[in-house]
Amino acid sequence: MREQQIGVPPMHYFASWRMQVATEKLRNISASLAQVAEMVGYGSEAAFSHAFKKAFGTAPATWRRLRQPGYVEARPTTAPSSHVV
Protein backbone atom coordinates (compact mmCIF):
# COMPACT_ATOMS: atom_id res chain seq x y z
CA MET A 1 0.00 0.00 0.00
CA ARG A 2 2.86 2.42 0.62
CA GLU A 3 3.76 2.37 -3.08
CA GLN A 4 0.37 3.87 -3.81
CA GLN A 5 1.10 6.69 -1.37
CA ILE A 6 4.44 7.77 -2.86
CA GLY A 7 4.03 6.51 -6.43
CA VAL A 8 7.18 4.36 -6.58
CA PRO A 9 8.36 1.21 -4.82
CA PRO A 10 9.92 1.99 -1.42
CA MET A 11 13.41 0.85 -2.42
CA HIS A 12 13.39 3.13 -5.49
CA TYR A 13 12.30 6.03 -3.32
CA PHE A 14 15.03 5.24 -0.78
CA ALA A 15 17.72 4.98 -3.48
CA SER A 16 16.64 8.30 -4.98
CA TRP A 17 16.58 9.96 -1.56
CA ARG A 18 20.10 8.66 -0.81
CA MET A 19 21.40 10.14 -4.07
CA GLN A 20 19.78 13.50 -3.28
CA VAL A 21 21.44 13.50 0.15
CA ALA A 22 24.74 12.55 -1.52
CA THR A 23 24.54 15.47 -3.96
CA GLU A 24 23.87 17.81 -1.04
CA LYS A 25 26.95 16.47 0.77
CA LEU A 26 29.13 16.64 -2.35
CA ARG A 27 28.04 20.22 -3.00
CA ASN A 28 28.30 21.60 0.53
CA ILE A 29 31.02 19.80 2.49
CA SER A 30 34.62 18.90 1.74
CA ALA A 31 34.38 15.27 2.87
CA SER A 32 36.10 12.63 0.76
CA LEU A 33 34.03 10.42 -1.53
CA ALA A 34 34.55 7.52 0.88
CA GLN A 35 33.18 9.66 3.73
CA VAL A 36 30.16 10.74 1.68
CA ALA A 37 29.57 7.10 0.69
CA GLU A 38 29.54 6.13 4.36
CA MET A 39 27.27 9.06 5.29
CA VAL A 40 24.62 7.93 2.82
CA GLY A 41 24.85 4.26 3.69
CA TYR A 42 27.17 2.65 1.15
CA GLY A 43 29.66 0.02 2.29
CA SER A 44 32.35 1.18 -0.09
CA GLU A 45 33.36 4.12 -2.23
CA ALA A 46 33.23 1.84 -5.30
CA ALA A 47 29.61 0.84 -4.65
CA PHE A 48 28.67 4.48 -4.09
CA SER A 49 30.45 5.62 -7.25
CA HIS A 50 28.73 2.92 -9.31
CA ALA A 51 25.27 3.82 -7.98
CA PHE A 52 25.94 7.56 -8.41
CA LYS A 53 27.08 7.13 -12.01
CA LYS A 54 24.01 5.01 -12.74
CA ALA A 55 21.75 7.71 -11.29
CA PHE A 56 23.43 10.82 -12.75
CA GLY A 57 25.49 9.61 -15.71
CA THR A 58 28.77 10.85 -14.26
CA ALA A 59 31.15 9.89 -11.49
CA PRO A 60 30.64 11.70 -8.17
CA ALA A 61 34.13 13.27 -8.29
CA THR A 62 33.39 14.69 -11.74
CA TRP A 63 29.94 15.85 -10.66
CA ARG A 64 31.47 17.66 -7.67
CA ARG A 65 34.24 19.29 -9.72
CA LEU A 66 31.83 20.58 -12.37
CA ARG A 67 29.74 22.29 -9.70
CA GLN A 68 32.54 24.09 -7.90
CA PRO A 69 32.21 27.87 -7.90
CA GLY A 70 34.34 29.40 -10.62
CA TYR A 71 34.88 26.11 -12.49
CA VAL A 72 35.73 26.75 -16.12
CA GLU A 73 35.97 23.80 -18.47
CA ALA A 74 39.34 23.54 -20.21
CA ARG A 75 39.13 24.21 -23.93
CA PRO A 76 41.68 23.50 -26.66
CA THR A 77 43.98 26.45 -27.31
CA THR A 78 44.16 25.81 -31.05
CA ALA A 79 41.57 24.88 -33.59
CA PRO A 80 41.69 21.30 -34.87
CA SER A 81 43.50 20.81 -38.16
CA SER A 82 41.16 20.69 -41.13
CA HIS A 83 43.56 19.60 -43.86
CA VAL A 84 42.96 16.24 -45.54
CA VAL A 85 45.81 13.86 -46.19
Protein Blocks (a to p, Z undefined) as FASTA:
>chain_A
ZZmmnopafklmmmmmmmmmmmmmmmmpccdfklmmmmnopabfklmmmmmmmmnopafk
lmmmmmgghiacdddfbdcdfbdZZ
